Amino acid sequence: MPELEEARKAYEQADWTRAMALLDAAGAAATGAPGLELRAMAAYGNGDYEVAVSAWEQLYELHIREGDREGAARAGAMAAMFLLIDTGLMATVRG
Protein backbone atom coordinates (compact mmCIF):
# COMPACT_ATOMS: atom_id res chain seq x y z
CA MET A 1 0.00 0.00 0.00
CA PRO A 2 1.67 3.19 -1.14
CA GLU A 3 -0.09 5.19 1.58
CA LEU A 4 1.81 3.25 4.22
CA GLU A 5 5.26 3.22 2.57
CA GLU A 6 6.34 6.61 3.94
CA ALA A 7 5.05 5.71 7.40
CA ARG A 8 7.01 2.45 7.31
CA LYS A 9 10.16 4.30 6.22
CA ALA A 10 9.74 6.78 9.07
CA TYR A 11 9.27 3.88 11.50
CA GLU A 12 12.39 2.13 10.21
CA GLN A 13 14.34 5.36 10.79
CA ALA A 14 13.02 5.50 14.38
CA ASP A 15 11.04 8.65 13.54
CA TRP A 16 7.98 7.41 15.37
CA THR A 17 6.27 10.79 15.65
CA ARG A 18 6.43 11.23 11.89
CA ALA A 19 5.29 7.63 11.34
CA MET A 20 2.24 8.27 13.53
CA ALA A 21 1.43 11.50 11.69
CA LEU A 22 1.68 9.73 8.34
CA LEU A 23 -0.55 6.91 9.58
CA ASP A 24 -3.12 9.46 10.74
CA ALA A 25 -3.03 11.06 7.29
CA ALA A 26 -3.30 7.69 5.50
CA GLY A 27 -6.98 7.35 6.41
CA ALA A 28 -8.58 4.03 5.53
CA ALA A 29 -5.27 2.51 4.40
CA ALA A 30 -4.09 2.63 8.01
CA THR A 31 -7.07 0.62 9.29
CA GLY A 32 -6.07 -2.63 7.59
CA ALA A 33 -3.83 -5.22 9.17
CA PRO A 34 -0.52 -3.74 7.93
CA GLY A 35 -1.52 -0.24 9.08
CA LEU A 36 -2.68 -1.37 12.51
CA GLU A 37 0.47 -3.35 13.17
CA LEU A 38 2.63 -0.43 12.05
CA ARG A 39 0.58 1.91 14.28
CA ALA A 40 1.10 -0.40 17.27
CA MET A 41 4.85 -0.52 16.79
CA ALA A 42 5.26 3.19 16.04
CA ALA A 43 3.06 4.21 18.97
CA TYR A 44 5.13 2.07 21.33
CA GLY A 45 8.34 3.56 19.97
CA ASN A 46 6.83 7.00 20.47
CA GLY A 47 6.04 6.16 24.11
CA ASP A 48 2.29 6.08 23.60
CA TYR A 49 1.57 2.84 25.39
CA GLU A 50 -2.24 3.14 25.33
CA VAL A 51 -2.36 3.68 21.56
CA ALA A 52 0.01 0.75 21.04
CA VAL A 53 -2.12 -1.68 23.05
CA SER A 54 -5.29 -0.36 21.44
CA ALA A 55 -3.85 -0.95 17.97
CA TRP A 56 -2.91 -4.54 18.86
CA GLU A 57 -6.45 -5.07 20.18
CA GLN A 58 -7.97 -3.61 16.99
CA LEU A 59 -5.71 -5.84 14.91
CA TYR A 60 -6.85 -8.87 16.93
CA GLU A 61 -10.51 -7.99 16.29
CA LEU A 62 -9.84 -7.46 12.57
CA HIS A 63 -8.18 -10.86 12.25
CA ILE A 64 -11.07 -12.51 14.10
CA ARG A 65 -13.59 -10.91 11.70
CA GLU A 66 -11.53 -12.06 8.72
CA GLY A 67 -11.18 -15.62 10.08
CA ASP A 68 -7.39 -15.34 10.42
CA ARG A 69 -6.88 -17.31 13.61
CA GLU A 70 -3.09 -17.26 13.40
CA GLY A 71 -3.01 -13.48 12.92
CA ALA A 72 -5.49 -13.05 15.77
CA ALA A 73 -3.38 -15.23 18.06
CA ARG A 74 -0.27 -13.20 17.26
CA ALA A 75 -2.01 -9.85 17.81
CA GLY A 76 -3.56 -11.10 21.05
CA ALA A 77 -0.21 -12.37 22.28
CA MET A 78 1.43 -9.03 21.45
CA ALA A 79 -1.27 -7.12 23.36
CA ALA A 80 -0.85 -9.46 26.34
CA MET A 81 2.94 -9.15 26.22
CA PHE A 82 2.80 -5.35 26.21
CA LEU A 83 0.32 -5.39 29.09
CA LEU A 84 2.53 -7.73 31.12
CA ILE A 85 5.81 -5.96 30.46
CA ASP A 86 4.67 -2.36 30.66
CA THR A 87 2.48 -2.68 33.71
CA GLY A 88 5.32 -4.11 35.76
CA LEU A 89 3.78 -7.54 36.07
CA MET A 90 6.98 -9.03 34.66
CA ALA A 91 9.17 -7.29 37.25
CA THR A 92 9.48 -10.42 39.36
CA VAL A 93 10.60 -12.43 36.33
CA ARG A 94 13.12 -9.82 35.17
CA GLY A 95 14.58 -9.38 38.65
matplotlib code that plots the C-alpha trace (Angstrom):
import matplotlib.pyplot as plt

x = [0.0, 1.7, -0.1, 1.8, 5.3, 6.3, 5.1, 7.0, 10.2, 9.7, 9.3, 12.4, 14.3, 13.0, 11.0, 8.0, 6.3, 6.4, 5.3, 2.2, 1.4, 1.7, -0.5, -3.1, -3.0, -3.3, -7.0, -8.6, -5.3, -4.1, -7.1, -6.1, -3.8, -0.5, -1.5, -2.7, 0.5, 2.6, 0.6, 1.1, 4.8, 5.3, 3.1, 5.1, 8.3, 6.8, 6.0, 2.3, 1.6, -2.2, -2.4, 0.0, -2.1, -5.3, -3.9, -2.9, -6.5, -8.0, -5.7, -6.9, -10.5, -9.8, -8.2, -11.1, -13.6, -11.5, -11.2, -7.4, -6.9, -3.1, -3.0, -5.5, -3.4, -0.3, -2.0, -3.6, -0.2, 1.4, -1.3, -0.9, 2.9, 2.8, 0.3, 2.5, 5.8, 4.7, 2.5, 5.3, 3.8, 7.0, 9.2, 9.5, 10.6, 13.1, 14.6]
y = [0.0, 3.2, 5.2, 3.3, 3.2, 6.6, 5.7, 2.4, 4.3, 6.8, 3.9, 2.1, 5.4, 5.5, 8.7, 7.4, 10.8, 11.2, 7.6, 8.3, 11.5, 9.7, 6.9, 9.5, 11.1, 7.7, 7.4, 4.0, 2.5, 2.6, 0.6, -2.6, -5.2, -3.7, -0.2, -1.4, -3.4, -0.4, 1.9, -0.4, -0.5, 3.2, 4.2, 2.1, 3.6, 7.0, 6.2, 6.1, 2.8, 3.1, 3.7, 0.7, -1.7, -0.4, -0.9, -4.5, -5.1, -3.6, -5.8, -8.9, -8.0, -7.5, -10.9, -12.5, -10.9, -12.1, -15.6, -15.3, -17.3, -17.3, -13.5, -13.0, -15.2, -13.2, -9.8, -11.1, -12.4, -9.0, -7.1, -9.5, -9.2, -5.4, -5.4, -7.7, -6.0, -2.4, -2.7, -4.1, -7.5, -9.0, -7.3, -10.4, -12.4, -9.8, -9.4]
z = [0.0, -1.1, 1.6, 4.2, 2.6, 3.9, 7.4, 7.3, 6.2, 9.1, 11.5, 10.2, 10.8, 14.4, 13.5, 15.4, 15.6, 11.9, 11.3, 13.5, 11.7, 8.3, 9.6, 10.7, 7.3, 5.5, 6.4, 5.5, 4.4, 8.0, 9.3, 7.6, 9.2, 7.9, 9.1, 12.5, 13.2, 12.1, 14.3, 17.3, 16.8, 16.0, 19.0, 21.3, 20.0, 20.5, 24.1, 23.6, 25.4, 25.3, 21.6, 21.0, 23.1, 21.4, 18.0, 18.9, 20.2, 17.0, 14.9, 16.9, 16.3, 12.6, 12.2, 14.1, 11.7, 8.7, 10.1, 10.4, 13.6, 13.4, 12.9, 15.8, 18.1, 17.3, 17.8, 21.1, 22.3, 21.5, 23.4, 26.3, 26.2, 26.2, 29.1, 31.1, 30.5, 30.7, 33.7, 35.8, 36.1, 34.7, 37.3, 39.4, 36.3, 35.2, 38.6]

ax = plt.figure().add_subplot(projection="3d")
ax.plot(x, y, z, "-o")
ax.set_aspect("equal")
plt.show()
